Every structure is written in C-alpha cells, then in structure tokens.
C-alpha cells in the first residue's frame, strides 16, 4: 500500500474521498476530528487497495466507514484465539496431567483448537465504526453479546501463502466487534448439539469495523496491541494481542491453504476474555440503547449503539 494509515471521508464539498490522516498516532484521529482540526493527504481512486496518487492536504468534514460491503468479498473469523478466553486458570492446569491433558475452556466452554477454528460472516455484516447495530427480533431475548477484536484486511489476493510472506498480503489492521447472538449459537433447541457460529454471528451489520486501516509499516504483525471493550463506558474486556493462541502470520497462512484469499477479505482474529457470556454468576447481555466501544491500540475504536428493531 502507498499509505501508512487510511481513512474514507467527506471533504468540505461533500465528496467522498480516501486519504492518509495527518496524525502521529491512532489516538489523535478522533481527538483532532472532534476539534474540527483533522486533515488528510488526499489519495485518488475508488479502490481502497489501489490508491497511489497523492493529492493536496484536505480538511476532513466527516469520517466514513473505512470499508463497505462492496469492498469485502468475505469475512473469515477465528474462534477461541485468546488464552484467557479459551483455557482454565493455572490452578486448574496444575491439577491436570499436563502431558496428555485436554484443557477445559475457562470462558467459552470448549477446548483450545489445535489449529485456528474458522467460521464465516457474510459481507452484509460489514458496518461502519459509528453506525447503529440493528438487532433483529429473533435475537432480542437477552442473548446479544459483544466481542472486541483485531481485524486484518487482505490487500493482495493470494493462495498457499507462506508465513514469512503474509505481511506482503496485508493491507492493514482495524478494530472491530464480532456481535453475536448466543441463543442461536449455543441453545441446543436452536443450534443443535454443537455450537452453531455462522447464522448466530452473521446478521446484517454484525461486524462493525474501526475508522481507519493501519499498515504493517506502523504496527508490524500487530502482535502486541492493547485491546479493550467498554459497554456504556464500563470496561468489560482488557487484554493484549500477545495473548493470542495463533498470531497473524499463522492465521493468514492457514486460511490461505488451498483457498484463495481475495483482496478485501476481512479476517476477524478472535476475542479476549470478558464477554457477557462468560460473566458469573449471570451474564449481562446487551440491551436496546447500549453503547459498545471496541478499541485496539493504534487502530482507533468502533463505537456503536445497539438498536432493537
């Protein structure tokens, strides 16, 4: 990519454009925008993965969602990819026969997978960083959950990608929220005998993405970024991407084996502990009107209102 950070925005004339925000770090993006002081170096073109010509300095009137459903051929998602989200406390581990133990899952209720565990969302799940998230009627009975995540966006189509070549195929990273209906995921009367992932997580706008893409030129393999989720300003998730079971290079390389990863593919890399489902003694599910903010260090935040349709 010809940029280090990328936003999609409206200029003073109301035209939609791509540009590189003139900031020093991810925190400055919204700080400067809210002050009316955010500017970007305009980039020409309509394909976010083929922007080469740099234009002039432009004032940013409104930040738009970085990707639209039309930009994204598919959304690949990784389940159970954080240690504290998928393994028991150390006291439990010490009681196990370590050599042959099958770990119980601390929060998700399952054993950590030997390879990345994959499910899909349709591209209609893509939403902007500040859009309302509509919860359909079949998901409104106290089962709506959040999952703050780091997402990877593929910038160059590839297949059978070697781990050492992965970053050559990555356009950038963004914050995201894997919104989920636990009832449709886990209730045996609806999901069957095993957890059902795709339908329960694939409703319209159930994958809001952060306000910008940040290149590996800035954050490398994104292997040590703080990740947090707040609900109505209450901190629920607080972890770091260094707690991942499978890192970015492993995930992308694995997903590409025998499968073409097209330009624009979004890969949601899993969520840390702190989701509503894991709360004891009782989950605190998302309600109509709740504000969910998912932040990843250097990448900005999604901040979406939950709206029961």
C-alpha positions in Angstrom: 0.0 0.0 0.0 1.1 3.6 -0.7 -0.1 4.8 2.7 0.5 4.1 6.4 -2.9 4.9 7.7 -6.1 5.2 5.6 -9.5 6.8 6.1 -12.5 7.3 3.9 -14.1 10.7 4.5 -16.2 13.5 3.2 -14.5 16.8 2.3 -15.9 20.3 2.7 -17.7 20.0 -0.6 -19.4 16.7 0.5 -17.4 14.5 -1.9 -16.3 11.0 -0.6 -12.6 10.5 -0.7 -9.8 8.4 0.6 -6.8 9.9 2.3 -4.0 9.4 4.8 -4.8 11.3 8.0 -2.2 13.7 9.2 -1.7 12.2 12.7 1.2 10.9 14.7 -0.7 8.0 16.4 -4.0 6.3 16.4 -5.4 8.3 19.4 -5.1 11.6 17.5 -7.6 10.6 14.8 -10.8 11.2 16.8 -9.2 13.9 19.0 -8.4 16.1 16.1 -11.7 15.3 14.3 -13.8 16.3 17.3 -11.9 19.6 17.4 -12.5 20.1 13.7 -8.8 20.0 13.1 -8.3 16.8 11.2 -6.7 16.9 7.8 -5.7 14.2 5.4 -3.5 13.9 2.3 -6.0 13.0 -0.4 -5.4 9.8 -2.4 -7.0 9.4 -5.8 -9.1 6.4 -6.8 -12.2 4.4 -5.7 -10.5 1.2 -4.9 -9.1 1.4 -1.3 -6.4 -1.2 -2.3 -5.2 0.7 -5.4 -4.6 4.2 -4.2 -1.3 5.6 -5.5 -1.6 9.3 -6.5 -1.2 11.7 -3.6 -3.1 14.9 -3.7 -3.2 18.0 -1.6 -4.0 18.5 2.1 -7.7 18.3 2.7 -9.9 19.2 5.7 -11.9 16.2 6.9 -15.5 17.1 7.4 -16.8 13.6 8.2 -15.1 10.3 8.8 -16.9 7.4 7.0 -16.7 3.7 7.5 -13.4 2.5 6.0 -14.9 -0.4 4.0 -18.3 -1.0 2.5 -19.9 -4.5 1.9 -19.0 -4.0 -1.8 -15.3 -3.8 -0.9 -15.3 -7.1 1.1 -15.7 -10.5 -0.7 -15.9 -12.4 2.5 -15.3 -12.2 6.3 -13.3 -15.0 7.9 -13.4 -15.3 11.6 -11.3 -17.1 14.2 -12.9 -18.6 17.3 -11.2 -19.3 20.7 -8.0 -17.5 19.9 -7.1 -15.9 23.2 -5.5 -17.9 26.1 -7.6 -16.4 28.8 -10.8 -16.8 26.7 -10.1 -20.4 26.0 -8.1 -22.0 28.8 -8.7 -22.6 32.5 -6.9 -20.8 35.4 -3.4 -22.0 36.3 -4.7 -23.7 39.5 -6.8 -25.9 37.3 -3.9 -26.6 34.9 -1.7 -27.8 37.8 -4.3 -30.4 38.7 -4.2 -31.8 35.2 -1.8 -34.4 33.8 0.0 -31.8 31.6 1.4 -34.2 29.1 -1.9 -35.5 27.9 -4.5 -33.1 29.3 -7.4 -31.8 27.4 -7.9 -28.3 28.7 -11.4 -27.2 29.7 -12.3 -23.8 28.4 -12.4 -21.1 31.0 -14.9 -18.8 29.4 -16.0 -20.2 26.0 -16.7 -23.7 27.4 -14.6 -25.6 24.8 -11.1 -26.9 24.4 -8.5 -24.7 22.6 -8.3 -25.9 19.0 -5.1 -27.4 17.6 -5.4 -25.3 14.5 -7.3 -22.0 14.0 -11.1 -22.6 14.3 -12.8 -20.9 11.4 -16.3 -19.6 10.7 -17.7 -17.1 8.2 -19.8 -14.0 8.2 -21.5 -12.6 5.1 -20.3 -9.3 3.7 -23.7 -7.8 4.6 -22.4 -7.9 8.2 -20.0 -5.1 7.5 -20.9 -1.8 9.3 -19.2 1.5 9.9 -17.4 2.3 13.1 -20.2 4.6 14.4 -23.3 3.0 12.8 -26.2 1.7 14.9 -26.3 -2.1 15.1 -29.8 -3.4 14.4 -30.7 -6.5 16.5 -33.5 -8.5 14.8 -36.5 -9.6 16.7 -35.3 -13.2 16.9 -32.2 -12.1 18.8 -33.7 -9.7 21.4 -34.5 -12.0 24.3 -31.4 -11.4 26.5 -28.8 -13.1 24.3 -27.0 -10.3 22.4 -23.2 -10.2 23.1 -20.1 -8.2 22.0 -16.6 -9.4 21.1 -13.9 -6.8 20.6 -11.4 -7.9 18.1 -8.4 -7.0 16.0 -9.2 -7.5 12.3 -6.8 -8.0 9.3 -7.7 -6.8 5.8 -6.1 -8.5 2.9 -4.7 -6.1 0.3 -3.3 -8.5 -2.3 -5.0 -11.7 -3.4 -3.1 -14.8 -2.5 -3.2 -18.6 -2.1 -1.0 -21.0 -0.1 0.8 -18.0 1.5 3.9 -18.8 3.4 4.0 -17.3 7.0 7.0 -15.2 6.1 5.1 -13.7 3.1 1.9 -12.9 5.0 2.6 -9.2 5.6 3.1 -8.7 1.9 -0.6 -9.6 1.5 -1.9 -7.5 4.4 -3.3 -4.0 3.6 -3.8 -3.1 7.2 -5.5 -3.7 10.5 -8.5 -2.2 12.2 -10.6 -2.5 15.4 -13.8 -4.5 15.1 -16.7 -6.1 17.0 -17.9 -9.6 16.4 -21.5 -9.0 17.5 -23.1 -12.4 18.5 -26.4 -14.0 19.4 -25.6 -16.5 22.0 -29.0 -18.1 21.9 -28.7 -19.0 18.2 -25.0 -20.0 18.8 -25.4 -22.3 21.8 -29.0 -23.2 22.6 -29.4 -26.9 21.6 -33.1 -26.3 20.7 -31.9 -23.9 18.0 -28.3 -24.6 17.3 -28.3 -28.4 17.6 -25.9 -30.5 19.5 -22.8 -28.4 18.7 -22.3 -24.6 18.8 -23.5 -23.0 15.5 -21.5 -20.0 14.6 -22.3 -18.6 11.1 -26.0 -17.8 11.5 -25.7 -16.6 15.1 -23.0 -14.1 14.2 -23.9 -13.2 10.6 -26.9 -10.8 10.9 -26.8 -7.5 9.0 -24.2 -5.0 10.4 -22.9 -7.6 13.0 -19.3 -6.8 12.0 -18.6 -3.1 12.6 -15.1 -2.1 11.6 -13.0 0.8 13.0 -12.5 4.2 11.4 -9.2 3.5 9.7 -6.8 0.9 8.3 -3.3 0.9 9.8 -0.5 -0.6 7.7 2.1 -3.2 8.9 4.5 -0.3 8.3 3.2 1.2 11.5 2.4 -1.8 13.8 4.2 -4.7 12.2 2.4 -8.0 12.8 0.1 -6.4 15.4 1.5 -8.8 18.0 1.4 -6.6 21.0 -1.5 -4.2 20.9 -3.8 -3.4 23.8 -7.5 -4.4 23.1 -10.4 -3.1 25.2 -14.2 -3.2 25.1 -16.5 -0.9 27.0 -20.3 -1.1 27.4 -21.8 2.3 28.4 -18.3 3.3 29.4 -17.9 0.3 31.7 -14.7 -1.7 30.9 -15.6 -5.3 30.1 -12.6 -6.6 28.1 -8.9 -5.6 28.7 -6.2 -7.7 27.1 -3.4 -7.6 24.6 -3.0 -9.3 21.2 0.1 -11.0 22.6 -2.3 -13.4 24.4 -3.4 -14.9 21.0 -3.1 -18.6 20.6 -2.4 -18.1 16.8 -0.7 -15.0 15.6 -1.4 -13.1 12.4 1.1 -14.9 10.2 -0.2 -18.3 11.4 -3.8 -17.3 10.8 -3.4 -15.8 7.4 -1.1 -18.6 6.1 -3.5 -21.3 7.4 -6.6 -19.6 5.9 -4.9 -19.5 2.5 -4.0 -23.1 2.3 -5.9 -24.4 -0.8 -8.1 -21.3 -0.6 -7.8 -18.1 -2.4 -7.9 -15.1 -0.1 -9.2 -12.3 -2.2 -8.2 -8.7 -2.0 -10.6 -7.0 0.5 -11.1 -10.2 2.7 -11.6 -9.2 6.3 -10.2 -11.6 9.0 -11.5 -11.2 12.5 -8.9 -12.7 14.8 -10.8 -13.6 17.9 -11.8 -12.0 21.2 -10.2 -12.0 24.7 -12.0 -12.8 27.9 -14.7 -10.5 29.3 -17.6 -11.2 27.0 -21.1 -11.2 28.5 -21.5 -14.9 28.0 -18.6 -15.6 30.5 -19.9 -13.4 33.3 -20.6 -15.0 36.7 -23.0 -15.6 38.2 -25.2 -14.2 35.5 -24.4 -12.7 32.0 -25.2 -9.1 31.4 -26.4 -9.1 27.8 -26.6 -6.1 25.6 -29.8 -4.1 25.8 -31.6 -1.7 23.4 -29.7 1.6 23.5 -26.4 0.3 24.9 -23.2 1.9 23.5 -20.4 -0.6 22.8 -16.9 0.7 22.2 -14.2 -1.7 20.9 -10.7 -0.2 20.9 -7.4 -1.6 19.7 -4.2 0.4 20.4 -3.1 2.5 17.4 -6.2 1.4 15.4 -9.0 3.5 16.8 -12.4 2.4 18.0 -15.7 1.1 16.9 -18.5 2.9 18.9 -21.9 1.6 18.0 -25.4 1.9 19.6 -27.4 -1.3 19.9 -30.9 -0.8 18.5 -33.6 -3.4 18.8 -35.6 -3.4 15.6 
